[in-house]
């Protein structure tokens, strides 16, 4: 059973030197998302189970939140004591009607937004990466490097939810192998 995002707890006691590994996770999320969605039929991507989001809505949610992440970098830059709050009702995702959009559009926009977020973080030196501000929901200080880790964990949370939704269909919902896939040749 998947733990709800809001029930997660976080340990931010790691050294700032982990930023390179965290940046790799953040930089790789668009590719992992594209790989995950490749080969799914539209019906699989937009299927909802009651009020739960579809696979495509989870992807759209990641795109929606990159605006918040970039805004939080602005908060750190201006020395804010408290980071801007996330909309815990997820209105932007609920109102975006991501299921009505082509998935390719969501993926392309997410790749572009995420590249901006990663590029800004890569340009920051260690002094800026350890700047702190209070995270409003967690009610604890969060360094920039912690916020980057938090975003990577959030990405993985939603990627895991997408995997669970695909598995719930039994076959995973794929329509054959991903494009460009070729099975290794068998040797007798």
C-alpha positions as CSV (number, residue, x, y, z in Angstrom):
1,X,0.0,0.0,0.0
2,X,1.3,3.4,-1.0
3,X,1.8,5.9,1.8
4,X,0.0,9.2,1.0
5,X,2.4,12.0,0.1
6,X,1.1,14.2,3.0
7,X,1.8,11.4,5.5
8,X,5.5,11.1,4.5
9,X,8.2,12.4,6.8
10,X,11.7,13.5,5.7
11,X,15.2,13.5,7.2
12,X,17.2,16.5,5.9
13,X,20.4,15.7,7.8
14,X,22.3,14.7,4.7
15,X,25.3,16.8,3.5
16,X,24.9,19.5,0.8
17,X,27.4,17.5,-1.2
18,X,24.6,15.2,-2.3
19,X,23.3,17.9,-4.6
20,X,24.8,16.3,-7.7
21,X,23.0,13.1,-7.1
22,X,19.8,14.9,-6.4
23,X,20.2,17.0,-9.5
24,X,20.6,13.8,-11.5
25,X,17.3,12.5,-10.2
26,X,15.6,15.8,-11.0
27,X,17.2,16.0,-14.5
28,X,16.2,12.4,-15.2
29,X,12.5,12.7,-14.2
30,X,11.3,13.8,-17.7
31,X,13.0,10.9,-19.4
32,X,11.7,8.4,-16.8
33,X,8.2,9.9,-17.2
34,X,8.4,9.6,-21.0
35,X,9.6,6.0,-20.8
36,X,6.9,5.2,-18.3
37,X,4.1,6.6,-20.6
38,X,5.5,5.4,-23.9
39,X,3.4,2.6,-25.3
40,X,0.3,3.2,-23.3
41,X,-2.9,3.6,-25.2
42,X,-4.9,6.8,-24.6
43,X,-7.6,4.9,-22.8
44,X,-5.0,3.6,-20.2
45,X,-3.5,7.1,-19.8
46,X,-6.8,8.8,-19.0
47,X,-8.6,6.0,-17.1
48,X,-9.7,7.2,-13.6
49,X,-10.7,5.1,-10.7
50,X,-13.4,7.1,-9.0
51,X,-12.0,10.5,-7.9
52,X,-8.4,9.3,-8.2
53,X,-6.2,10.9,-10.8
54,X,-5.4,9.1,-14.1
55,X,-1.8,8.3,-15.1
56,X,-1.9,11.4,-17.4
57,X,-3.2,13.6,-14.6
58,X,-0.3,12.5,-12.4
59,X,2.0,13.5,-15.2
60,X,0.2,16.8,-15.5
61,X,0.5,17.4,-11.8
62,X,4.3,17.1,-12.0
63,X,4.2,19.8,-14.6
64,X,1.8,22.0,-12.6
65,X,4.1,21.9,-9.5
66,X,7.2,23.0,-11.3
67,X,5.8,26.5,-11.1
68,X,5.7,26.2,-7.4
69,X,9.3,24.8,-7.3
70,X,10.6,27.7,-9.4
71,X,8.7,30.1,-7.2
72,X,10.3,28.6,-4.1
73,X,13.7,29.3,-5.6
74,X,12.6,32.9,-6.0
75,X,11.7,32.8,-2.3
76,X,15.2,31.6,-1.3
77,X,16.8,34.3,-3.6
78,X,14.9,37.1,-1.9
79,X,15.6,35.7,1.6
80,X,12.0,34.9,2.5
81,X,11.6,33.5,6.0
82,X,8.8,31.2,4.8
83,X,8.5,29.4,1.5
84,X,5.3,29.9,-0.5
85,X,2.7,27.3,0.3
86,X,1.5,24.6,-2.0
87,X,-2.1,24.4,-2.8
88,X,-3.0,21.2,-0.9
89,X,-6.3,21.0,-2.8
90,X,-4.4,20.7,-6.0
91,X,-6.8,23.1,-7.8
92,X,-4.4,23.7,-10.7
93,X,-4.3,20.0,-11.5
94,X,-8.0,19.5,-11.0
95,X,-8.9,22.5,-13.2
96,X,-6.3,21.8,-15.9
97,X,-8.2,19.0,-17.5
98,X,-5.0,17.2,-18.4
99,X,-6.9,14.2,-19.8
100,X,-8.2,16.4,-22.6
101,X,-4.7,17.4,-23.7
102,X,-2.3,15.4,-25.8
103,X,0.1,13.6,-23.5
104,X,3.0,14.7,-25.7
105,X,2.2,18.3,-24.9
106,X,2.3,17.6,-21.1
107,X,5.6,15.7,-21.5
108,X,7.2,18.5,-23.7
109,X,6.2,21.3,-21.3
110,X,7.3,19.3,-18.2
111,X,10.7,18.7,-19.9
112,X,11.1,22.4,-20.5
113,X,10.0,23.5,-17.1
114,X,12.1,21.0,-15.3
115,X,15.2,22.0,-17.3
116,X,14.7,25.6,-16.1
117,X,14.5,24.4,-12.5
118,X,17.6,22.2,-12.7
119,X,19.6,24.9,-14.5
120,X,18.8,27.4,-11.8
121,X,19.9,24.9,-9.1
122,X,23.1,24.1,-11.0
123,X,24.1,27.7,-11.1
124,X,23.9,28.1,-7.3
125,X,27.0,27.7,-5.1
126,X,27.2,25.9,-1.8
127,X,26.4,29.0,0.2
128,X,23.1,29.5,-1.7
129,X,22.3,25.8,-1.5
130,X,22.4,25.8,2.3
131,X,20.2,28.9,2.6
132,X,17.1,28.1,4.7
133,X,13.4,29.0,4.8
134,X,10.5,27.5,6.7
135,X,8.5,24.9,4.8
136,X,4.9,25.9,5.6
137,X,3.3,22.4,5.6
138,X,6.2,20.5,7.3
139,X,6.7,23.5,9.6
140,X,10.5,23.1,9.7
141,X,13.5,24.8,8.2
142,X,14.4,23.6,4.7
143,X,17.7,24.3,2.9
144,X,17.6,24.7,-0.9
145,X,19.3,21.3,-1.2
146,X,16.5,19.8,1.0
147,X,13.9,21.4,-1.2
148,X,15.5,19.8,-4.3
149,X,15.5,16.4,-2.5
150,X,11.8,16.9,-1.5
151,X,10.9,17.6,-5.2
152,X,12.8,14.5,-6.3
153,X,10.9,12.4,-3.7
154,X,7.6,13.9,-4.9
155,X,8.5,13.0,-8.5
156,X,9.2,9.4,-7.4
157,X,6.0,9.3,-5.4
158,X,3.9,10.1,-8.5
159,X,5.9,7.9,-10.8
160,X,5.2,5.0,-8.4
161,X,1.5,5.9,-8.4
162,X,1.5,5.7,-12.2
163,X,3.1,2.3,-12.1
164,X,0.5,1.1,-9.6
165,X,-2.3,2.4,-11.9
166,X,-0.8,0.6,-14.9
167,X,-0.4,-2.6,-12.9
168,X,-4.0,-2.5,-11.8
169,X,-5.0,-3.1,-15.4
170,X,-3.3,-6.5,-15.3
171,X,-1.2,-6.2,-18.5
172,X,0.1,-2.8,-17.5
173,X,-1.9,-1.3,-20.4
174,X,0.9,-1.4,-22.8
175,X,0.2,-1.8,-26.5
176,X,3.3,-3.8,-27.4
177,X,6.9,-3.0,-26.7
178,X,8.1,0.6,-26.5
179,X,9.2,2.2,-29.7
180,X,12.8,1.4,-30.5
181,X,12.8,-1.7,-28.3
182,X,14.4,-4.8,-29.7
183,X,14.8,-8.0,-27.7
184,X,18.4,-9.2,-27.3
185,X,19.3,-11.9,-29.8
186,X,19.2,-15.4,-28.4
187,X,22.3,-17.5,-28.6
188,X,21.9,-21.2,-29.1
